Amino acid sequence: MNLSVIHHIAIIVSDYEVSKDFYVNRLGFSIVRENYRPERDDWKLDLKVNGTTELEIFGVKNPPERVTRPEAAGLRHLAFYTDNIEETVKELKEKGIETEPVRTDEFSKKRFTFFSDPDGLPIELHE
């Protein structure tokens, strides 16, 4: 069995247009596909993360809220690699996105920080 690459990560958002703007215009992911699904009355937006991984955004009316941030069973957070955490934090701030202070992981000794998407989903930057 060869499970070496993540194909996609799917998240459900409460406001499709706000989240589309956040992930496309503020974080810079490009649109691969965007489809309205009338049978479900929702939107499905596929965004390109890299050559093999996509981020699926599902715009669903009235989804249940996250139980806690981030300590509920299931997805804890999304994490994206950056080769320059200071520059990425600066770019996020210029786009009105606040981050937590940059910290160093005690085990890997790598630097990281968090910010949140419009629904409060934690997103990590990892250097």
LOMAR-414737 format. One record per atom (N, C-alpha, C): residue number from 1; residue in one letter; atom name; x, y negated, z. Coordinates in nm, 4 decimals. Layout:
// LOMAR-414737
+-----+----+----+----------+----------+----------+
:   i : aa : at :     east :    north :       up :
+-----+----+----+----------+----------+----------+
: NUM :  A : CA :        X :        Y :        Z :
...
+-----+----+----+----------+----------+----------+
This chain:
// LOMAR-414737
+-----+----+----+----------+----------+----------+
:   i : aa : at :     east :    north :       up :
+-----+----+----+----------+----------+----------+
:   1 :  M :  N :   0.0848 :   0.1175 :   0.0000 :
:   1 :  M : CA :   0.0000 :   0.0000 :   0.0000 :
:   1 :  M :  C :   0.0895 :  -0.1240 :   0.0000 :
:   2 :  N :  N :   0.0542 :  -0.2218 :  -0.0838 :
:   2 :  N : CA :   0.1326 :  -0.3443 :  -0.0938 :
:   2 :  N :  C :   0.0420 :  -0.4641 :  -0.0660 :
:   3 :  L :  N :   0.0416 :  -0.5112 :   0.0577 :
:   3 :  L : CA :  -0.0393 :  -0.6258 :   0.0979 :
:   3 :  L :  C :   0.0539 :  -0.7416 :   0.1324 :
:   4 :  S :  N :   0.1286 :  -0.7898 :   0.0342 :
:   4 :  S : CA :   0.2367 :  -0.8837 :   0.0610 :
:   4 :  S :  C :   0.2011 :  -1.0304 :   0.0420 :
:   5 :  V :  N :   0.0872 :  -1.0593 :  -0.0184 :
:   5 :  V : CA :   0.0523 :  -1.1980 :  -0.0472 :
:   5 :  V :  C :  -0.0924 :  -1.2235 :  -0.0068 :
:   6 :  I :  N :  -0.1182 :  -1.3360 :   0.0573 :
:   6 :  I : CA :  -0.2556 :  -1.3740 :   0.0880 :
:   6 :  I :  C :  -0.3166 :  -1.4351 :  -0.0371 :
:   7 :  H :  N :  -0.4292 :  -1.3811 :  -0.0823 :
:   7 :  H : CA :  -0.4967 :  -1.4328 :  -0.2007 :
:   7 :  H :  C :  -0.5735 :  -1.5607 :  -0.1693 :
:   8 :  H :  N :  -0.6556 :  -1.5582 :  -0.0627 :
:   8 :  H : CA :  -0.7287 :  -1.6794 :  -0.0267 :
:   8 :  H :  C :  -0.7660 :  -1.6792 :   0.1211 :
:   9 :  I :  N :  -0.7958 :  -1.7979 :   0.1671 :
:   9 :  I : CA :  -0.8464 :  -1.8205 :   0.3017 :
:   9 :  I :  C :  -0.9778 :  -1.8945 :   0.2826 :
:  10 :  A :  N :  -1.0831 :  -1.8512 :   0.3496 :
:  10 :  A : CA :  -1.2145 :  -1.9116 :   0.3326 :
:  10 :  A :  C :  -1.2572 :  -1.9826 :   0.4600 :
:  11 :  I :  N :  -1.3104 :  -2.1035 :   0.4435 :
:  11 :  I : CA :  -1.3656 :  -2.1764 :   0.5572 :
:  11 :  I :  C :  -1.5036 :  -2.2295 :   0.5197 :
:  12 :  I :  N :  -1.5876 :  -2.2424 :   0.6190 :
:  12 :  I : CA :  -1.7208 :  -2.2998 :   0.6022 :
:  12 :  I :  C :  -1.7176 :  -2.4401 :   0.6599 :
:  13 :  V :  N :  -1.7711 :  -2.5355 :   0.5841 :
:  13 :  V : CA :  -1.7713 :  -2.6752 :   0.6271 :
:  13 :  V :  C :  -1.9147 :  -2.7244 :   0.6430 :
:  14 :  S :  N :  -1.9324 :  -2.8259 :   0.7265 :
:  14 :  S : CA :  -2.0669 :  -2.8769 :   0.7523 :
:  14 :  S :  C :  -2.1082 :  -2.9867 :   0.6555 :
:  15 :  D :  N :  -2.0121 :  -3.0598 :   0.5997 :
:  15 :  D : CA :  -2.0427 :  -3.1655 :   0.5032 :
:  15 :  D :  C :  -1.9523 :  -3.1449 :   0.3822 :
:  16 :  Y :  N :  -2.0091 :  -3.0889 :   0.2766 :
:  16 :  Y : CA :  -1.9317 :  -3.0493 :   0.1595 :
:  16 :  Y :  C :  -1.8541 :  -3.1670 :   0.1002 :
:  17 :  E :  N :  -1.9191 :  -3.2799 :   0.0773 :
:  17 :  E : CA :  -1.8534 :  -3.3935 :   0.0121 :
:  17 :  E :  C :  -1.7403 :  -3.4506 :   0.0972 :
:  18 :  V :  N :  -1.7621 :  -3.4611 :   0.2273 :
:  18 :  V : CA :  -1.6576 :  -3.5121 :   0.3173 :
:  18 :  V :  C :  -1.5378 :  -3.4174 :   0.3171 :
:  19 :  S :  N :  -1.5634 :  -3.2878 :   0.3248 :
:  19 :  S : CA :  -1.4538 :  -3.1898 :   0.3270 :
:  19 :  S :  C :  -1.3846 :  -3.1813 :   0.1918 :
:  20 :  K :  N :  -1.4595 :  -3.1908 :   0.0836 :
:  20 :  K : CA :  -1.3979 :  -3.1913 :  -0.0496 :
:  20 :  K :  C :  -1.3027 :  -3.3095 :  -0.0619 :
:  21 :  D :  N :  -1.3458 :  -3.4266 :  -0.0179 :
:  21 :  D : CA :  -1.2603 :  -3.5450 :  -0.0218 :
:  21 :  D :  C :  -1.1349 :  -3.5230 :   0.0643 :
:  22 :  F :  N :  -1.1520 :  -3.4676 :   0.1820 :
:  22 :  F : CA :  -1.0394 :  -3.4443 :   0.2730 :
:  22 :  F :  C :  -0.9359 :  -3.3509 :   0.2104 :
:  23 :  Y :  N :  -0.9798 :  -3.2348 :   0.1628 :
:  23 :  Y : CA :  -0.8851 :  -3.1348 :   0.1125 :
:  23 :  Y :  C :  -0.8276 :  -3.1699 :  -0.0248 :
:  24 :  V :  N :  -0.9064 :  -3.2370 :  -0.1085 :
:  24 :  V : CA :  -0.8586 :  -3.2710 :  -0.2436 :
:  24 :  V :  C :  -0.7864 :  -3.4055 :  -0.2439 :
:  25 :  N :  N :  -0.8522 :  -3.5101 :  -0.1984 :
:  25 :  N : CA :  -0.7958 :  -3.6444 :  -0.2115 :
:  25 :  N :  C :  -0.6966 :  -3.6804 :  -0.1019 :
:  26 :  R :  N :  -0.7132 :  -3.6268 :   0.0180 :
:  26 :  R : CA :  -0.6218 :  -3.6636 :   0.1259 :
:  26 :  R :  C :  -0.5079 :  -3.5633 :   0.1417 :
:  27 :  L :  N :  -0.5391 :  -3.4319 :   0.1328 :
:  27 :  L : CA :  -0.4316 :  -3.3324 :   0.1460 :
:  27 :  L :  C :  -0.3698 :  -3.2950 :   0.0116 :
:  28 :  G :  N :  -0.4374 :  -3.3239 :  -0.0994 :
:  28 :  G : CA :  -0.3759 :  -3.3072 :  -0.2309 :
:  28 :  G :  C :  -0.3905 :  -3.1717 :  -0.2975 :
:  29 :  F :  N :  -0.4809 :  -3.0864 :  -0.2493 :
:  29 :  F : CA :  -0.5009 :  -2.9581 :  -0.3168 :
:  29 :  F :  C :  -0.5798 :  -2.9801 :  -0.4455 :
:  30 :  S :  N :  -0.5466 :  -2.9055 :  -0.5503 :
:  30 :  S : CA :  -0.6164 :  -2.9212 :  -0.6782 :
:  30 :  S :  C :  -0.7314 :  -2.8209 :  -0.6891 :
:  31 :  I :  N :  -0.8348 :  -2.8634 :  -0.7610 :
:  31 :  I : CA :  -0.9545 :  -2.7809 :  -0.7783 :
:  31 :  I :  C :  -0.9304 :  -2.6756 :  -0.8856 :
:  32 :  V :  N :  -0.9570 :  -2.5503 :  -0.8504 :
:  32 :  V : CA :  -0.9508 :  -2.4397 :  -0.9451 :
:  32 :  V :  C :  -1.0902 :  -2.4168 :  -1.0029 :
:  33 :  R :  N :  -1.1899 :  -2.4068 :  -0.9148 :
:  33 :  R : CA :  -1.3298 :  -2.3853 :  -0.9531 :
:  33 :  R :  C :  -1.4198 :  -2.4560 :  -0.8532 :
:  34 :  E :  N :  -1.5326 :  -2.5039 :  -0.9015 :
:  34 :  E : CA :  -1.6340 :  -2.5632 :  -0.8146 :
:  34 :  E :  C :  -1.7701 :  -2.5186 :  -0.8658 :
:  35 :  N :  N :  -1.8440 :  -2.4495 :  -0.7800 :
:  35 :  N : CA :  -1.9722 :  -2.3941 :  -0.8240 :
:  35 :  N :  C :  -2.0808 :  -2.4129 :  -0.7199 :
:  36 :  Y :  N :  -2.1974 :  -2.4545 :  -0.7687 :
:  36 :  Y : CA :  -2.3164 :  -2.4567 :  -0.6835 :
:  36 :  Y :  C :  -2.3829 :  -2.3210 :  -0.6973 :
:  37 :  R :  N :  -2.4221 :  -2.2616 :  -0.5852 :
:  37 :  R : CA :  -2.4872 :  -2.1303 :  -0.5870 :
:  37 :  R :  C :  -2.6325 :  -2.1487 :  -0.5425 :
:  38 :  P :  N :  -2.7247 :  -2.1600 :  -0.6391 :
:  38 :  P : CA :  -2.8645 :  -2.1892 :  -0.6050 :
:  38 :  P :  C :  -2.9307 :  -2.0819 :  -0.5192 :
:  39 :  E :  N :  -2.8916 :  -1.9569 :  -0.5369 :
:  39 :  E : CA :  -2.9516 :  -1.8496 :  -0.4578 :
:  39 :  E :  C :  -2.9186 :  -1.8613 :  -0.3098 :
:  40 :  R :  N :  -2.8074 :  -1.9317 :  -0.2783 :
:  40 :  R : CA :  -2.7665 :  -1.9531 :  -0.1392 :
:  40 :  R :  C :  -2.7821 :  -2.0996 :  -0.0961 :
:  41 :  D :  N :  -2.8114 :  -2.1850 :  -0.1939 :
:  41 :  D : CA :  -2.8210 :  -2.3285 :  -0.1703 :
:  41 :  D :  C :  -2.6950 :  -2.3802 :  -0.1029 :
:  42 :  D :  N :  -2.5783 :  -2.3440 :  -0.1612 :
:  42 :  D : CA :  -2.4511 :  -2.3929 :  -0.1097 :
:  42 :  D :  C :  -2.3524 :  -2.4153 :  -0.2228 :
:  43 :  W :  N :  -2.2404 :  -2.4754 :  -0.1879 :
:  43 :  W : CA :  -2.1311 :  -2.4990 :  -0.2819 :
:  43 :  W :  C :  -2.0132 :  -2.4104 :  -0.2447 :
:  44 :  K :  N :  -1.9387 :  -2.3677 :  -0.3473 :
:  44 :  K : CA :  -1.8150 :  -2.2921 :  -0.3290 :
:  44 :  K :  C :  -1.7067 :  -2.3624 :  -0.4086 :
:  45 :  L :  N :  -1.6065 :  -2.4097 :  -0.3378 :
:  45 :  L : CA :  -1.4964 :  -2.4841 :  -0.3983 :
:  45 :  L :  C :  -1.3680 :  -2.4051 :  -0.3767 :
:  46 :  D :  N :  -1.2996 :  -2.3708 :  -0.4852 :
:  46 :  D : CA :  -1.1725 :  -2.2995 :  -0.4773 :
:  46 :  D :  C :  -1.0600 :  -2.3976 :  -0.5063 :
:  47 :  L :  N :  -0.9656 :  -2.4067 :  -0.4120 :
:  47 :  L : CA :  -0.8541 :  -2.5002 :  -0.4233 :
:  47 :  L :  C :  -0.7230 :  -2.4242 :  -0.4333 :
:  48 :  K :  N :  -0.6320 :  -2.4765 :  -0.5137 :
:  48 :  K : CA :  -0.5011 :  -2.4137 :  -0.5322 :
:  48 :  K :  C :  -0.4072 :  -2.4593 :  -0.4213 :
:  49 :  V :  N :  -0.3543 :  -2.3621 :  -0.3461 :
:  49 :  V : CA :  -0.2547 :  -2.3908 :  -0.2431 :
:  49 :  V :  C :  -0.1152 :  -2.3767 :  -0.3032 :
:  50 :  N :  N :  -0.0937 :  -2.2656 :  -0.3736 :
:  50 :  N : CA :   0.0331 :  -2.2407 :  -0.4433 :
:  50 :  N :  C :   0.0051 :  -2.1447 :  -0.5585 :
:  51 :  G :  N :   0.1050 :  -2.0783 :  -0.6100 :
:  51 :  G : CA :   0.0870 :  -1.9913 :  -0.7250 :
:  51 :  G :  C :   0.0027 :  -1.8676 :  -0.6999 :
:  52 :  T :  N :  -0.0159 :  -1.8299 :  -0.5740 :
:  52 :  T : CA :  -0.0914 :  -1.7074 :  -0.5449 :
:  52 :  T :  C :  -0.2049 :  -1.7266 :  -0.4458 :
:  53 :  T :  N :  -0.2062 :  -1.8354 :  -0.3721 :
:  53 :  T : CA :  -0.3032 :  -1.8508 :  -0.2633 :
:  53 :  T :  C :  -0.4012 :  -1.9631 :  -0.2924 :
:  54 :  E :  N :  -0.5290 :  -1.9347 :  -0.2633 :
:  54 :  E : CA :  -0.6340 :  -2.0345 :  -0.2774 :
:  54 :  E :  C :  -0.7002 :  -2.0576 :  -0.1423 :
:  55 :  L :  N :  -0.7594 :  -2.1751 :  -0.1278 :
:  55 :  L : CA :  -0.8392 :  -2.2097 :  -0.0109 :
:  55 :  L :  C :  -0.9826 :  -2.2211 :  -0.0601 :
:  56 :  E :  N :  -1.0715 :  -2.1369 :  -0.0071 :
:  56 :  E : CA :  -1.2125 :  -2.1409 :  -0.0454 :
:  56 :  E :  C :  -1.2890 :  -2.2263 :   0.0551 :
:  57 :  I :  N :  -1.3592 :  -2.3248 :   0.0039 :
:  57 :  I : CA :  -1.4410 :  -2.4119 :   0.0875 :
:  57 :  I :  C :  -1.5869 :  -2.3804 :   0.0566 :
:  58 :  F :  N :  -1.6621 :  -2.3406 :   0.1583 :
:  58 :  F : CA :  -1.8047 :  -2.3134 :   0.1418 :
:  58 :  F :  C :  -1.8829 :  -2.4254 :   0.2095 :
:  59 :  G :  N :  -1.9595 :  -2.4991 :   0.1314 :
:  59 :  G : CA :  -2.0446 :  -2.6049 :   0.1840 :
:  59 :  G :  C :  -2.1812 :  -2.5480 :   0.2151 :
:  60 :  V :  N :  -2.2050 :  -2.5190 :   0.3415 :
:  60 :  V : CA :  -2.3267 :  -2.4532 :   0.3875 :
:  60 :  V :  C :  -2.4067 :  -2.5511 :   0.4727 :
:  61 :  K :  N :  -2.5387 :  -2.5540 :   0.4531 :
:  61 :  K : CA :  -2.6231 :  -2.6416 :   0.5350 :
:  61 :  K :  C :  -2.6377 :  -2.5854 :   0.6754 :
:  62 :  N :  N :  -2.6136 :  -2.6704 :   0.7740 :
:  62 :  N : CA :  -2.6323 :  -2.6378 :   0.9154 :
:  62 :  N :  C :  -2.5593 :  -2.5126 :   0.9633 :
:  63 :  P :  N :  -2.4288 :  -2.5014 :   0.9384 :
:  63 :  P : CA :  -2.3564 :  -2.3844 :   0.9901 :
:  63 :  P :  C :  -2.3432 :  -2.3961 :   1.1419 :
:  64 :  P :  N :  -2.3323 :  -2.2837 :   1.2121 :
:  64 :  P : CA :  -2.3083 :  -2.2926 :   1.3570 :
:  64 :  P :  C :  -2.1710 :  -2.3548 :   1.3824 :
:  65 :  E :  N :  -2.1586 :  -2.4269 :   1.4928 :
:  65 :  E : CA :  -2.0317 :  -2.4897 :   1.5268 :
:  65 :  E :  C :  -1.9333 :  -2.3866 :   1.5808 :
:  66 :  R :  N :  -1.8031 :  -2.4229 :   1.5748 :
:  66 :  R : CA :  -1.7004 :  -2.3383 :   1.6354 :
:  66 :  R :  C :  -1.7285 :  -2.3260 :   1.7836 :
:  67 :  V :  N :  -1.6986 :  -2.2105 :   1.8386 :
:  67 :  V : CA :  -1.7218 :  -2.1872 :   1.9807 :
:  67 :  V :  C :  -1.6301 :  -2.2739 :   2.0650 :
:  68 :  T :  N :  -1.4996 :  -2.2700 :   2.0385 :
:  68 :  T : CA :  -1.4030 :  -2.3535 :   2.1087 :
:  68 :  T :  C :  -1.2932 :  -2.3915 :   2.0116 :
:  69 :  R :  N :  -1.2078 :  -2.4788 :   2.0538 :
:  69 :  R : CA :  -1.0949 :  -2.5165 :   1.9714 :
:  69 :  R :  C :  -0.9675 :  -2.4864 :   2.0462 :
:  70 :  P :  N :  -0.8818 :  -2.4002 :   2.0078 :
:  70 :  P : CA :  -0.8947 :  -2.3002 :   1.9024 :
:  70 :  P :  C :  -0.9078 :  -2.1578 :   1.9570 :
:  71 :  E :  N :  -0.9450 :  -2.1414 :   2.0803 :
:  71 :  E : CA :  -0.9306 :  -2.0123 :   2.1460 :
:  71 :  E :  C :  -1.0508 :  -1.9190 :   2.1369 :
:  72 :  A :  N :  -1.1192 :  -1.9126 :   2.0243 :
:  72 :  A : CA :  -1.2269 :  -1.8159 :   2.0039 :
:  72 :  A :  C :  -1.1725 :  -1.6993 :   1.9220 :
:  73 :  A :  N :  -1.2368 :  -1.5839 :   1.9311 :
:  73 :  A : CA :  -1.1950 :  -1.4692 :   1.8494 :
:  73 :  A :  C :  -1.2125 :  -1.5057 :   1.7027 :
:  74 :  G :  N :  -1.1235 :  -1.4573 :   1.6193 :
:  74 :  G : CA :  -1.1308 :  -1.4878 :   1.4766 :
:  74 :  G :  C :  -1.0218 :  -1.5852 :   1.4368 :
:  75 :  L :  N :  -1.0466 :  -1.6588 :   1.3306 :
:  75 :  L : CA :  -0.9482 :  -1.7531 :   1.2792 :
:  75 :  L :  C :  -0.9139 :  -1.8564 :   1.3857 :
:  76 :  R :  N :  -0.7881 :  -1.8701 :   1.4157 :
:  76 :  R : CA :  -0.7435 :  -1.9669 :   1.5161 :
:  76 :  R :  C :  -0.7140 :  -2.1017 :   1.4518 :
:  77 :  H :  N :  -0.6358 :  -2.1016 :   1.3421 :
:  77 :  H : CA :  -0.6059 :  -2.2246 :   1.2698 :
:  77 :  H :  C :  -0.5464 :  -2.1906 :   1.1340 :
:  78 :  L :  N :  -0.5393 :  -2.2895 :   1.0459 :
:  78 :  L : CA :  -0.4658 :  -2.2781 :   0.9209 :
:  78 :  L :  C :  -0.3278 :  -2.3363 :   0.9451 :
:  79 :  A :  N :  -0.2260 :  -2.2807 :   0.8834 :
:  79 :  A : CA :  -0.0907 :  -2.3341 :   0.8976 :
:  79 :  A :  C :  -0.0274 :  -2.3453 :   0.7595 :
:  80 :  F :  N :   0.0290 :  -2.4615 :   0.7321 :
:  80 :  F : CA :   0.0962 :  -2.4862 :   0.6053 :
:  80 :  F :  C :   0.2413 :  -2.5204 :   0.6317 :
:  81 :  Y :  N :   0.3295 :  -2.4680 :   0.5487 :
:  81 :  Y : CA :   0.4730 :  -2.4954 :   0.5577 :
:  81 :  Y :  C :   0.5021 :  -2.6318 :   0.4970 :
:  82 :  T :  N :   0.5927 :  -2.7043 :   0.5598 :
:  82 :  T : CA :   0.6480 :  -2.8265 :   0.5023 :
:  82 :  T :  C :   0.7984 :  -2.8246 :   0.5255 :
:  83 :  D :  N :   0.8734 :  -2.8753 :   0.4294 :
:  83 :  D : CA :   1.0190 :  -2.8769 :   0.4497 :
:  83 :  D :  C :   1.0655 :  -3.0051 :   0.5178 :
:  84 :  N :  N :   0.9746 :  -3.1027 :   0.5378 :
:  84 :  N : CA :   1.0106 :  -3.2258 :   0.6068 :
:  84 :  N :  C :   0.8905 :  -3.2720 :   0.6881 :
:  85 :  I :  N :   0.8873 :  -3.2340 :   0.8137 :
:  85 :  I : CA :   0.7698 :  -3.2603 :   0.8966 :
:  85 :  I :  C :   0.7493 :  -3.4103 :   0.9206 :
:  86 :  E :  N :   0.8575 :  -3.4865 :   0.9386 :
:  86 :  E : CA :   0.8411 :  -3.6309 :   0.9600 :
:  86 :  E :  C :   0.7771 :  -3.6982 :   0.8398 :
:  87 :  E :  N :   0.8223 :  -3.6634 :   0.7210 :
:  87 :  E : CA :   0.7674 :  -3.7232 :   0.5990 :
:  87 :  E :  C :   0.6205 :  -3.6844 :   0.5802 :
:  88 :  T :  N :   0.5879 :  -3.5601 :   0.6081 :
:  88 :  T : CA :   0.4492 :  -3.5159 :   0.5932 :
:  88 :  T :  C :   0.3593 :  -3.5850 :   0.6954 :
:  89 :  V :  N :   0.4049 :  -3.5974 :   0.8181 :
:  89 :  V : CA :   0.3278 :  -3.6682 :   0.9214 :
:  89 :  V :  C :   0.3065 :  -3.8135 :   0.8798 :
:  90 :  K :  N :   0.4106 :  -3.8766 :   0.8261 :
:  90 :  K : CA :   0.4000 :  -4.0150 :   0.7800 :
:  90 :  K :  C :   0.2958 :  -4.0264 :   0.6687 :
:  91 :  E :  N :   0.2986 :  -3.9354 :   0.5714 :
:  91 :  E : CA :   0.2017 :  -3.9373 :   0.4619 :
:  91 :  E :  C :   0.0591 :  -3.9176 :   0.5137 :
:  92 :  L :  N :   0.0411 :  -3.8276 :   0.6099 :
:  92 :  L : CA :  -0.0918 :  -3.8064 :   0.6672 :
:  92 :  L :  C :  -0.1409 :  -3.9335 :   0.7364 :
:  93 :  K :  N :  -0.0543 :  -3.9977 :   0.8142 :
:  93 :  K : CA :  -0.0925 :  -4.1211 :   0.8838 :
:  93 :  K :  C :  -0.1322 :  -4.2295 :   0.7845 :
:  94 :  E :  N :  -0.0599 :  -4.2390 :   0.6726 :
:  94 :  E : CA :  -0.0933 :  -4.3369 :   0.5690 :
:  94 :  E :  C :  -0.2313 :  -4.3110 :   0.5102 :
:  95 :  K :  N :  -0.2779 :  -4.1870 :   0.5186 :
:  95 :  K : CA :  -0.4098 :  -4.1501 :   0.4674 :
:  95 :  K :  C :  -0.5144 :  -4.1486 :   0.5781 :
:  96 :  G :  N :  -0.4785 :  -4.1997 :   0.6959 :
:  96 :  G : CA :  -0.5728 :  -4.2092 :   0.8062 :
:  96 :  G :  C :  -0.5928 :  -4.0808 :   0.8845 :
:  97 :  I :  N :  -0.4989 :  -3.9873 :   0.8728 :
:  97 :  I : CA :  -0.5083 :  -3.8599 :   0.9430 :
:  97 :  I :  C :  -0.4077 :  -3.8603 :   1.0577 :
:  98 :  E :  N :  -0.4579 :  -3.8537 :   1.1800 :
:  98 :  E : CA :  -0.3719 :  -3.8533 :   1.2979 :
:  98 :  E :  C :  -0.3250 :  -3.7114 :   1.3286 :
:  99 :  T :  N :  -0.2026 :  -3.7001 :   1.3742 :
:  99 :  T : CA :  -0.1462 :  -3.5709 :   1.4128 :
:  99 :  T :  C :  -0.1087 :  -3.5746 :   1.5602 :
: 100 :  E :  N :  -0.0948 :  -3.4561 :   1.6160 :
: 100 :  E : CA :  -0.0407 :  -3.4452 :   1.7510 :
: 100 :  E :  C :   0.1094 :  -3.4725 :   1.7444 :
: 101 :  P :  N :   0.1742 :  -3.4963 :   1.8585 :
: 101 :  P : CA :   0.3196 :  -3.5119 :   1.8567 :
: 101 :  P :  C :   0.3876 :  -3.3851 :   1.8025 :
: 102 :  V :  N :   0.4987 :  -3.4047 :   1.7332 :
: 102 :  V : CA :   0.5764 :  -3.2920 :   1.6816 :
: 102 :  V :  C :   0.6420 :  -3.2217 :   1.7990 :
: 103 :  R :  N :   0.6287 :  -3.0883 :   1.8004 :
: 103 :  R : CA :   0.6876 :  -3.0068 :   1.9067 :
: 103 :  R :  C :   0.7772 :  -2.9009 :   1.8442 :
: 104 :  T :  N :   0.8530 :  -2.8317 :   1.9289 :
: 104 :  T : CA :   0.9381 :  -2.7214 :   1.8835 :
: 104 :  T :  C :   0.8879 :  -2.5928 :   1.9464 :
: 105 :  D :  N :   0.8654 :  -2.4915 :   1.8628 :
: 105 :  D : CA :   0.8202 :  -2.3609 :   1.9114 :
: 105 :  D :  C :   0.9308 :  -2.2993 :   1.9965 :
: 106 :  E :  N :   0.8969 :  -2.2568 :   2.1166 :
: 106 :  E : CA :   0.9977 :  -2.2048 :   2.2092 :
: 106 :  E :  C :   1.0610 :  -2.0744 :   2.1624 :
: 107 :  F :  N :   0.9927 :  -1.9991 :   2.0768 :
: 107 :  F : CA :   1.0460 :  -1.8703 :   2.0322 :
: 107 :  F :  C :   1.1195 :  -1.8811 :   1.8991 :
: 108 :  S :  N :   1.0568 :  -1.9459 :   1.7995 :
: 108 :  S : CA :   1.1191 :  -1.9543 :   1.6667 :
: 108 :  S :  C :   1.2140 :  -2.0733 :   1.6544 :
: 109 :  K :  N :   1.2003 :  -2.1698 :   1.7460 :
: 109 :  K : CA :   1.2788 :  -2.2940 :   1.7437 :
: 109 :  K :  C :   1.2448 :  -2.3808 :   1.6221 :
: 110 :  K :  N :   1.1327 :  -2.3547 :   1.5557 :
: 110 :  K : CA :   1.0858 :  -2.4338 :   1.4414 :
: 110 :  K :  C :   0.9942 :  -2.5450 :   1.4915 :
: 111 :  R :  N :   0.9948 :  -2.6578 :   1.4199 :
: 111 :  R : CA :   0.9109 :  -2.7706 :   1.4594 :
: 111 :  R :  C :   0.7726 :  -2.7582 :   1.3971 :
: 112 :  F :  N :   0.6718 :  -2.8101 :   1.4694 :
: 112 :  F : CA :   0.5339 :  -2.8006 :   1.4217 :
: 112 :  F :  C :   0.4493 :  -2.9111 :   1.4832 :
: 113 :  T :  N :   0.3339 :  -2.9333 :   1.4233 :
: 113 :  T : CA :   0.2340 :  -3.0239 :   1.4775 :
: 113 :  T :  C :   0.0978 :  -2.9802 :   1.4257 :
: 114 :  F :  N :  -0.0063 :  -3.0382 :   1.4834 :
: 114 :  F : CA :  -0.1432 :  -3.0070 :   1.4424 :
: 114 :  F :  C :  -0.2186 :  -3.1340 :   1.4070 :
: 115 :  F :  N :  -0.3168 :  -3.1187 :   1.3190 :
: 115 :  F : CA :  -0.4191 :  -3.2194 :   1.2935 :
: 115 :  F :  C :  -0.5471 :  -3.1422 :   1.2664 :
: 116 :  S :  N :  -0.6580 :  -3.2130 :   1.2473 :
: 116 :  S : CA :  -0.7861 :  -3.1451 :   1.2291 :
: 116 :  S :  C :  -0.8533 :  -3.1874 :   1.0993 :
: 117 :  D :  N :  -0.9320 :  -3.0956 :   1.0428 :
: 117 :  D : CA :  -1.0129 :  -3.1303 :   0.9267 :
: 117 :  D :  C :  -1.1408 :  -3.1988 :   0.9753 :
: 118 :  P :  N :  -1.2298 :  -3.2420 :   0.8859 :
: 118 :  P : CA :  -1.3499 :  -3.3146 :   0.9296 :
: 118 :  P :  C :  -1.4404 :  -3.2373 :   1.0255 :
: 119 :  D :  N :  -1.4351 :  -3.1043 :   1.0255 :
: 119 :  D : CA :  -1.5152 :  -3.0246 :   1.1179 :
: 119 :  D :  C :  -1.4402 :  -2.9863 :   1.2442 :
: 120 :  G :  N :  -1.3190 :  -3.0372 :   1.2605 :
: 120 :  G : CA :  -1.2412 :  -3.0057 :   1.3795 :
: 120 :  G :  C :  -1.1591 :  -2.8784 :   1.3684 :
: 121 :  L :  N :  -1.1527 :  -2.8168 :   1.2497 :
: 121 :  L : CA :  -1.0703 :  -2.6975 :   1.2323 :
: 121 :  L :  C :  -0.9237 :  -2.7364 :   1.2490 :
: 122 :  P :  N :  -0.8512 :  -2.6731 :   1.3393 :
: 122 :  P : CA :  -0.7100 :  -2.7068 :   1.3582 :
: 122 :  P :  C :  -0.6268 :  -2.6658 :   1.2370 :
: 123 :  I :  N :  -0.5420 :  -2.7572 :   1.1930 :
: 123 :  I : CA :  -0.4490 :  -2.7306 :   1.0831 :
: 123 :  I :  C :  -0.3089 :  -2.7598 :   1.1338 :
: 124 :  E :  N :  -0.2207 :  -2.6643 :   1.1155 :
: 124 :  E : CA :  -0.0836 :  -2.6771 :   1.1631 :
: 124 :  E :  C :   0.0080 :  -2.7081 :   1.0464 :
: 125 :  L :  N :   0.1064 :  -2.7942 :   1.0717 :
: 125 :  L : CA :   0.2195 :  -2.8122 :   0.9810 :
: 125 :  L :  C :   0.3358 :  -2.7427 :   1.0480 :
: 126 :  H :  N :   0.4061 :  -2.6589 :   0.9742 :
: 126 :  H : CA :   0.5157 :  -2.5814 :   1.0295 :
: 126 :  H :  C :   0.6377 :  -2.5997 :   0.9426 :
: 127 :  E :  N :   0.7501 :  -2.6368 :   1.0033 :
: 127 :  E : CA :   0.8729 :  -2.6643 :   0.9276 :
: 127 :  E :  C :   0.9644 :  -2.5432 :   0.9280 :
+-----+----+----+----------+----------+----------+
